Amino acid sequence: MPYRETYMQRIQTELETIVSASVCGFSSIFIGGGNPGCLTYAQLHSMLRLANTKGKSSECTIEMNPETFNRSLFPLFEESLVTRVSMGIQSMDDMVLSTLGRNACRADNLKALTLAREAHETYGVELSFDLMLCLPGQTMQMAIADIDEIMGLAHPSHISLYCLTVEEGTDLSEQVSAGVLPVLDEDGQEAFLWGVWAHLKKLGFRHYEVSNFSRNDCQCKHNLTYWNLDSYLGLGSSAVSAFREGSRLQHVSQSQDLYAYSQGGEFSGYCEENLTFPEHLEEFLMMALRTDMGIDKTLFKERFSQSFDKNFSSVIESLDSSWFVSTEQSFSLTEIGFMVLDEVVLRFALAVF
């Protein structure tokens, strides 16, 4: 990226302004939304030192692609500027990786997993790996074998699982439409997911969010802030922020691409959107129902000045009893409920408007 320096200069400028105006530091930091591995150690070090000026965050995650992960980042681990690595392994099978159009191959994954384990054992860095499921040519047994190999090589405390979404207009979409690459139907995907979820449970993982699993109580703190619909700040091209005060919620999105952001003035290109009360309520329900903690009824009353049970009694009565658990304190979905999450969210959303 020829404009990398100017891009990082603007990030630094905006971050300096925010840090100077802040009373305290960030509770968590997440560097991602692309491939931070393309940045130099000096760039990452400077940004993270600045971000921790008012106090060190309790968690700092950096996303990495396997092919760009290397020892140049280890000093960041040694200084505890980065405490968590999230890596998109996707698959350990070269055929599957090729189908996905990934830059990394199995050899890259193996090298990255070995380095990640070294970072964990030497500096206590927590490890999280992303895997894709229900891919063309992939079986449940292949996915489970991927998990077992990753567990044996790197001992992660967190795994994220995502099903393939075929985007229209891509080569993959054309191959699927032509029948060259077969994909599973809904029943096939459900059986696939049940098998993988059950295997992770045997390995000691908690299914704490519809796509995320943790063990040893190592949930991603930054993502929990996002799912709880609390305030968070995003800087950089395509970044998103949310600022909440009581029942008021504001979204701020960065509309500039990489080049436009690198050339833009400080805080240009950020677009604000103030959500209406129903929009805030709907988004809260959509996020909270993704987690195994679900909706805390007391917090719901404090945030929206409404009773969850009274507002949504008709919706709850319409749901299959195997989909949810409702107590005096909370309402949450079971794993069966996770399987029909879109349907559940739709029913709640229709009751909001």
C-alpha positions as CSV (number, residue, x, y, z in Angstrom):
1,M,0.0,0.0,0.0
2,P,1.9,3.1,-1.2
3,Y,0.0,5.4,1.1
4,R,0.5,3.4,4.2
5,E,2.6,6.1,5.9
6,T,0.0,8.8,5.4
7,Y,-2.8,6.4,6.5
8,M,-1.0,5.7,9.7
9,Q,-0.2,9.4,10.3
10,R,-3.9,10.2,10.2
11,I,-4.7,7.3,12.6
12,Q,-2.1,8.7,15.0
13,T,-3.4,12.2,14.7
14,E,-7.0,11.2,15.5
15,L,-5.9,8.9,18.3
16,E,-3.8,11.6,19.8
17,T,-6.7,14.0,19.9
18,I,-9.0,11.4,21.5
19,V,-6.4,10.3,24.1
20,S,-5.7,13.9,25.1
21,A,-9.4,14.6,25.7
22,S,-9.9,11.3,27.6
23,V,-9.9,10.9,31.4
24,C,-9.0,7.3,31.4
25,G,-7.6,4.6,29.0
26,F,-9.4,2.1,26.8
27,S,-10.7,-1.0,28.5
28,S,-10.0,-3.1,25.4
29,I,-8.3,-2.6,22.1
30,F,-9.0,-4.5,18.8
31,I,-6.8,-4.0,15.8
32,G,-8.4,-5.6,12.8
33,G,-10.9,-5.3,10.1
34,G,-8.2,-6.2,7.5
35,N,-4.7,-7.5,7.9
36,P,-2.7,-5.5,10.4
37,G,0.2,-7.9,9.6
38,C,1.0,-5.6,6.7
39,L,2.0,-2.9,9.1
40,T,5.5,-2.6,10.5
41,Y,6.4,-3.3,14.1
42,A,7.3,0.4,14.6
43,Q,3.9,1.5,13.3
44,L,2.0,-0.9,15.6
45,H,4.2,-0.1,18.5
46,S,3.8,3.6,18.2
47,M,0.0,3.3,17.9
48,L,-0.4,0.9,20.8
49,R,1.9,3.0,23.1
50,L,-0.2,6.0,22.3
51,A,-3.5,4.1,22.9
52,N,-2.2,3.0,26.4
53,T,-1.1,6.5,27.5
54,K,-3.9,6.9,30.0
55,G,-3.7,3.3,31.3
56,K,-3.1,-0.1,29.8
57,S,-6.1,-1.9,28.4
58,S,-7.1,-5.2,30.0
59,E,-7.2,-6.9,26.6
60,C,-5.6,-6.0,23.2
61,T,-6.4,-8.2,20.3
62,I,-4.7,-8.1,16.9
63,E,-6.1,-9.9,13.9
64,M,-3.5,-11.8,11.7
65,N,-3.4,-13.6,8.5
66,P,-1.3,-16.8,8.7
67,E,0.9,-15.9,5.8
68,T,2.0,-12.6,7.4
69,F,2.4,-13.7,11.0
70,N,6.0,-13.6,12.1
71,R,8.4,-13.0,15.0
72,S,8.8,-9.3,14.3
73,L,5.6,-8.9,16.4
74,F,7.0,-10.7,19.4
75,P,8.3,-7.5,21.2
76,L,4.7,-6.3,21.3
77,F,3.8,-9.5,23.2
78,E,6.8,-9.1,25.5
79,E,5.7,-5.5,26.4
80,S,2.1,-6.8,26.9
81,L,0.9,-4.3,24.3
82,V,-0.8,-7.2,22.5
83,T,-2.3,-9.8,24.7
84,R,-4.5,-11.7,22.3
85,V,-4.1,-12.9,18.7
86,S,-7.0,-13.7,16.4
87,M,-6.1,-15.6,13.3
88,G,-8.1,-16.6,10.3
89,I,-7.0,-20.2,9.6
90,Q,-10.3,-21.0,7.9
91,S,-9.2,-24.6,6.9
92,M,-6.2,-26.9,7.2
93,D,-7.0,-28.4,3.7
94,D,-5.2,-27.0,0.7
95,M,-8.1,-27.9,-1.6
96,V,-10.6,-26.1,0.5
97,L,-8.3,-23.0,0.9
98,S,-7.9,-22.9,-2.8
99,T,-11.6,-23.0,-3.3
100,L,-12.0,-20.1,-0.9
101,G,-9.3,-18.1,-2.8
102,R,-7.2,-17.7,0.3
103,N,-3.6,-16.5,0.0
104,A,-2.5,-18.9,2.8
105,C,-1.9,-22.6,2.2
106,R,-1.6,-25.5,4.7
107,A,2.1,-24.9,5.1
108,D,1.5,-21.2,6.0
109,N,-1.1,-22.3,8.6
110,L,1.2,-24.9,10.2
111,K,4.0,-22.3,10.5
112,A,1.7,-19.7,11.9
113,L,0.2,-22.1,14.5
114,T,3.7,-23.1,15.6
115,L,4.6,-19.4,16.1
116,A,1.3,-18.7,17.9
117,R,2.0,-21.5,20.3
118,E,5.4,-20.1,21.0
119,A,3.9,-16.7,21.7
120,H,1.4,-18.3,24.1
121,E,3.9,-20.3,26.0
122,T,6.5,-17.5,26.2
123,Y,4.4,-14.5,26.8
124,G,1.0,-15.8,27.8
125,V,-0.7,-14.5,24.7
126,E,-4.3,-15.8,24.3
127,L,-5.0,-17.4,21.0
128,S,-8.2,-17.4,18.9
129,F,-8.6,-19.0,15.5
130,D,-11.4,-18.6,12.9
131,L,-12.6,-21.6,10.9
132,M,-15.1,-21.8,8.0
133,L,-17.7,-24.5,8.0
134,C,-20.1,-26.1,5.4
135,L,-17.7,-25.4,2.6
136,P,-17.9,-27.0,-0.9
137,G,-16.1,-30.4,-0.7
138,Q,-15.8,-30.2,3.1
139,T,-17.3,-32.8,5.4
140,M,-18.1,-32.6,9.1
141,Q,-15.2,-35.1,9.8
142,M,-12.8,-32.8,7.9
143,A,-13.8,-29.8,10.0
144,I,-13.4,-31.8,13.3
145,A,-10.0,-33.0,12.1
146,D,-9.1,-29.3,11.5
147,I,-10.1,-28.4,15.1
148,D,-8.2,-31.4,16.6
149,E,-5.0,-30.5,14.6
150,I,-5.2,-26.8,15.7
151,M,-5.8,-27.9,19.3
152,G,-2.8,-30.1,19.2
153,L,-0.5,-27.5,17.7
154,A,-1.5,-24.3,19.4
155,H,-3.9,-25.0,22.4
156,P,-6.2,-22.0,21.7
157,S,-8.6,-20.7,24.3
158,H,-11.1,-19.4,21.7
159,I,-12.5,-20.6,18.4
160,S,-14.8,-18.8,16.0
161,L,-16.9,-20.8,13.5
162,Y,-18.5,-19.2,10.4
163,C,-20.6,-20.8,7.7
164,L,-19.8,-19.9,4.1
165,T,-21.8,-17.1,2.6
166,V,-21.8,-17.2,-1.2
167,E,-21.6,-13.7,-2.5
168,E,-23.3,-13.0,-5.9
169,G,-21.0,-12.1,-8.7
170,T,-18.0,-14.0,-7.4
171,D,-16.2,-16.9,-9.1
172,L,-17.4,-19.1,-6.2
173,S,-21.0,-18.1,-6.8
174,E,-20.7,-19.0,-10.5
175,Q,-19.3,-22.4,-9.7
176,V,-22.0,-23.1,-7.2
177,S,-24.7,-22.0,-9.6
178,A,-23.3,-24.2,-12.3
179,G,-23.2,-27.2,-10.0
180,V,-19.5,-27.5,-10.2
181,L,-19.2,-27.0,-6.4
182,P,-22.0,-28.6,-4.4
183,V,-23.1,-27.0,-1.2
184,L,-25.1,-28.4,1.7
185,D,-28.9,-27.8,2.0
186,E,-30.3,-26.5,5.3
187,D,-30.7,-29.9,6.8
188,G,-27.1,-30.8,5.8
189,Q,-25.7,-27.6,7.4
190,E,-27.7,-28.2,10.6
191,A,-26.3,-31.7,11.0
192,F,-22.8,-30.4,10.2
193,L,-23.1,-27.7,12.9
194,W,-24.5,-30.0,15.5
195,G,-21.6,-32.4,15.0
196,V,-18.9,-29.7,15.3
197,W,-20.6,-28.0,18.3
198,A,-20.8,-31.3,20.1
199,H,-17.1,-31.9,19.5
200,L,-16.1,-28.5,20.9
201,K,-18.2,-29.1,24.0
202,K,-16.3,-32.4,24.5
203,L,-13.1,-30.3,24.3
204,G,-14.2,-28.0,27.1
205,F,-15.4,-25.1,25.1
206,R,-18.4,-23.0,26.1
207,H,-20.7,-21.9,23.3
208,Y,-21.0,-18.3,24.5
209,E,-22.1,-16.6,21.3
210,V,-23.8,-18.1,18.2
211,S,-20.4,-18.2,16.3
212,N,-17.9,-18.1,19.2
213,F,-16.6,-20.7,21.6
214,S,-14.2,-20.2,24.6
215,R,-12.6,-22.3,27.3
216,N,-11.0,-21.3,30.6
217,D,-13.3,-18.2,30.7
218,C,-11.4,-16.6,27.8
219,Q,-14.3,-14.8,26.0
220,C,-13.3,-11.8,23.8
221,K,-13.9,-8.8,26.0
222,H,-14.0,-6.4,23.1
223,N,-16.6,-8.4,21.3
224,L,-18.7,-8.7,24.4
225,T,-18.8,-4.8,24.5
226,Y,-20.1,-4.9,20.9
227,W,-22.7,-7.6,21.6
228,N,-23.9,-5.8,24.8
229,L,-24.4,-2.7,22.7
230,D,-22.1,-0.6,25.0
231,S,-20.0,2.3,23.7
232,Y,-16.9,1.6,21.6
233,L,-14.7,3.7,19.3
234,G,-13.6,2.9,15.8
235,L,-10.9,4.7,13.8
236,G,-9.8,4.2,10.2
237,S,-11.3,3.4,6.9
238,S,-14.7,1.7,7.2
239,A,-14.5,1.8,11.0
240,V,-17.7,1.8,13.0
241,S,-18.3,3.3,16.5
242,A,-21.3,3.3,18.9
243,F,-21.9,5.7,21.7
244,R,-24.7,5.0,24.2
245,E,-26.1,7.1,26.9
246,G,-29.1,5.5,28.6
247,S,-31.7,4.7,26.0
248,R,-30.0,6.9,23.4
249,L,-27.7,5.2,20.9
250,Q,-25.6,6.8,18.2
251,H,-23.7,5.0,15.4
252,V,-20.7,6.6,13.7
253,S,-19.4,5.1,10.5
254,Q,-16.3,6.0,8.4
255,S,-17.3,6.2,4.7
256,Q,-13.8,6.7,3.2
257,D,-11.9,4.0,1.4
258,L,-8.2,3.4,2.3
259,Y,-6.8,6.0,-0.1
260,A,-9.5,8.7,0.7
261,Y,-8.9,8.2,4.4
262,S,-5.1,8.5,4.0
263,Q,-5.6,11.8,2.1
264,G,-8.5,13.2,4.2
265,G,-8.4,15.7,7.0
266,E,-8.6,14.9,10.7
267,F,-12.0,13.3,11.5
268,S,-13.4,13.8,8.0
269,G,-15.6,11.2,6.5
270,Y,-17.3,10.1,9.7
271,C,-21.1,9.9,9.4
272,E,-23.4,10.1,12.4
273,E,-26.7,8.3,12.8
274,N,-28.9,8.7,15.9
275,L,-31.1,5.6,16.3
276,T,-34.7,6.0,17.2
277,F,-35.9,4.3,20.4
278,P,-37.4,1.4,18.5
279,E,-34.2,1.0,16.4
280,H,-32.1,0.9,19.5
281,L,-34.4,-1.6,21.1
282,E,-34.4,-3.8,18.1
283,E,-30.6,-3.7,17.8
284,F,-30.2,-4.5,21.5
285,L,-32.5,-7.6,21.1
286,M,-30.6,-8.8,18.0
287,M,-27.2,-8.5,19.7
288,A,-28.2,-9.9,23.1
289,L,-30.0,-13.0,21.7
290,R,-26.7,-14.0,20.0
291,T,-25.1,-14.7,23.4
292,D,-25.7,-17.5,25.9
293,M,-26.2,-14.9,28.6
294,G,-29.1,-13.5,26.6
295,I,-31.1,-10.6,28.0
296,D,-30.7,-9.4,31.6
297,K,-34.2,-8.4,32.5
298,T,-33.1,-5.9,35.2
299,L,-30.7,-4.2,32.8
300,F,-33.3,-4.2,30.1
301,K,-35.7,-2.3,32.5
302,E,-32.9,0.2,33.4
303,R,-32.0,0.9,29.8
304,F,-35.5,1.0,28.2
305,S,-37.8,1.7,31.2
306,Q,-39.9,-1.3,30.1
307,S,-40.6,-4.8,31.4
308,F,-39.1,-7.4,29.0
309,D,-41.7,-10.0,30.0
310,K,-44.7,-7.7,29.7
311,N,-43.5,-6.2,26.3
312,F,-42.8,-9.6,24.7
313,S,-45.1,-12.1,26.4
314,S,-46.9,-12.8,23.1
315,V,-43.6,-13.4,21.3
316,I,-42.3,-15.7,24.0
317,E,-45.5,-17.7,24.0
318,S,-45.2,-18.2,20.2
319,L,-41.7,-19.8,20.6
320,D,-41.0,-23.5,20.9
321,S,-40.1,-24.2,24.5
322,S,-36.9,-25.9,23.4
323,W,-35.6,-22.7,21.9
324,F,-35.1,-20.7,25.1
325,V,-34.7,-20.5,28.8
326,S,-36.6,-17.8,30.7
327,T,-36.1,-17.1,34.4
328,E,-37.0,-14.2,36.6
329,Q,-33.5,-12.7,35.9
330,S,-32.9,-13.4,32.2
331,F,-34.1,-14.7,28.8
332,S,-31.6,-16.6,26.6
333,L,-31.6,-19.0,23.7
334,T,-30.5,-22.6,23.8
335,E,-28.3,-24.1,21.1
336,I,-31.5,-25.2,19.4
337,G,-32.6,-21.6,19.6
338,F,-29.3,-20.5,18.0
339,M,-30.2,-22.7,15.1
340,V,-33.3,-20.6,14.4
341,L,-31.8,-17.3,15.6
342,D,-33.0,-15.4,12.5
343,E,-36.6,-16.5,13.0
344,V,-36.5,-15.6,16.7
345,V,-35.0,-12.2,16.1
346,L,-37.6,-11.5,13.4
347,R,-40.5,-12.3,15.7
348,F,-39.1,-9.9,18.4
349,A,-38.4,-7.2,15.8
350,L,-41.9,-7.3,14.5
351,A,-43.2,-6.8,18.1
352,V,-41.0,-3.7,18.5
353,F,-42.5,-1.8,15.5
